[in-house]
């Protein structure tokens, strides 16, 4: 079991968190011009890097979204930050 650090509530059990998305993934626009293939790729294709990754997570306890940098190999959390930019 891992302990994640919510920037709003502090350390909590990993079961209180939900992965939302890769940070920096750009939604295709304008919506009227997005093909079904491009939309499917946006929804289902993940980079899944080996090593450091920046991701968006939600703490189910407080409902807040935040960014987490972690090593996908060791599963070590490097840093967490509110989406307002306050790093912990």
C-alpha positions in Angstrom: 0.0 0.0 0.0 1.3 3.5 -0.9 0.8 6.7 0.9 0.1 9.7 -1.4 0.3 13.3 -0.3 -2.8 15.4 -1.1 -1.7 19.1 -1.4 -4.9 20.0 0.5 -5.3 17.2 3.1 -1.8 15.8 3.6 -0.8 12.1 3.6 -3.5 9.6 2.8 -3.8 6.0 1.7 -3.6 5.4 -2.1 -7.1 4.0 -2.1 -8.5 7.5 -1.6 -7.1 8.7 -4.9 -8.2 8.3 -8.5 -6.0 8.7 -11.6 -7.6 11.3 -14.0 -5.2 11.9 -16.9 -1.8 12.5 -18.2 -0.8 16.1 -17.5 -0.3 18.2 -20.6 -2.5 16.1 -22.9 -4.2 18.5 -25.3 -7.8 18.0 -26.2 -8.4 18.1 -30.0 -10.3 21.2 -31.1 -12.4 22.6 -32.6 -14.9 19.9 -31.6 -16.9 20.0 -34.9 -13.8 19.1 -36.9 -12.6 16.2 -34.7 -12.9 12.9 -36.5 -14.1 9.8 -34.6 -10.6 8.3 -35.0 -8.9 11.3 -33.5 -11.3 11.4 -30.6 -10.8 7.7 -29.9 -7.1 8.2 -30.0 -7.3 11.1 -27.6 -9.4 9.1 -25.2 -7.6 5.8 -25.3 -4.0 6.3 -26.3 -1.6 6.8 -23.4 2.1 7.7 -23.4 2.8 5.4 -20.4 6.4 6.6 -20.1 9.1 4.5 -18.2 10.5 6.8 -15.6 9.3 10.2 -14.5 5.7 11.1 -15.4 3.4 14.1 -14.5 -0.2 13.1 -14.0 -3.5 14.6 -12.8 -5.1 12.9 -9.8 -8.2 13.5 -7.7 -8.3 13.0 -4.0 -11.7 11.4 -3.4 -11.7 12.6 0.2 -11.8 16.3 -0.6 -12.6 16.1 -4.3 -9.7 18.3 -5.4 -7.6 17.8 -8.5 -3.8 18.0 -8.3 -0.7 17.2 -10.3 1.7 14.4 -9.2 5.1 13.7 -10.5 6.1 10.1 -9.9 8.5 7.5 -11.1 6.5 4.8 -13.0 9.2 2.2 -12.4 9.8 2.5 -8.7 6.3 4.0 -8.0 8.0 6.7 -5.9 6.2 10.0 -5.6 8.6 12.8 -6.5 6.3 15.8 -5.9 2.6 16.9 -5.7 1.2 20.3 -6.5 -2.1 22.0 -6.5 -3.1 23.0 -10.0 -2.7 26.5 -8.8 1.0 25.9 -8.7 1.8 25.4 -4.9 4.3 22.5 -4.9 4.8 20.3 -1.8 
